[in-house]
């Protein structure tokens, strides 16, 4: 197993911003990795002892996800897949075969980007495409046995990255975080919409 420091750099503040006092105690350091897009999250982590402000949670979740994807891609070896390829393989593994246009709809990507990703996956033998038996204009995408094996090994890589990002949390805290995120995800499903509307009206 790779050393955690080699998997991804510690999350830190923007270059030129050297925290001190309570900022330093919060674990914020100064590196170039935050300069472009993460200043907002850096300023948020300055106030660890204060209650969260409305609108500040999603940027933090987004930042951590981006940090994880960057680390996964940065540690990829020949034969490994990128995080975008991982997302498509996970979708196919969860839902079974899917129409190519439906994959485009799930991720909101440009059609050419989806085709490019699917071409890469098919060239590596991770997915196969076939014509729909009911609509010859439609392509059906399926996961191969090799795709399932690569998906499993990629999640092992991702577990190392996740362990690094969540290292300040205890096992119980990580499980609680996971359950809370699952609850939010479940509330976003189409089946939950009538219940959400009823909750708002009550």
Steps between C-alpha positions, in 0.01 A plus 500: 500500500633841405598744772225752560727799434582356155137453408406866524640821647350634818212739445630849559455870444577710194858590418621811674242471777687379807254423780589565858340475845173312493537453123822310549343296777218410258760319288505742206831525316622698203547323164428579137232232467217725616584812302258466211160392630510427872540833675136495611548166675822626658321797653226270627743274683626801693191484721490138616359596840211703357159358392474433125355785295218435250640439154847396620453122508473421130824682409682291761351176367588603146856587599561169674357307204724689258802438720421130504457478123825689442684264732350192333600621154846610619582152634369314192737244351488358145178303475324695774191707427423865566228626731270579207536147371438376853170689515377341178605148605331549839180615329497194274579270792209644700241516222606228258501578130404854400429690184788726403271805495386423856861501622538843343186614686618374840829688490386801301802470273532600139425209266852510355651473849287195580593335172868566569480345847308199371750452218783490756316250719415279203858506371616374840238224494313643800168555321327384183249679280229342289200616300167495679273220380200736515662815361795450266591868534576447867823364650484286815805503730585212732775427753733208427653258751830683458317826568366361827849390607650841418214670683577298814872580485427870445287512814796355689709792373223743588484357854861611555418850378187512714693389807741789449230762452296382798799434727387753768175305552453192714348183355167582664508855360574368151207259522275780620612726215435221250151437638413870490611529139301189411191657658546812289553292186186295572299821533610600151354189336180539293310270738561739789359811329137456616622454857718812477203703374286370787772594750506857364123535525477363856 
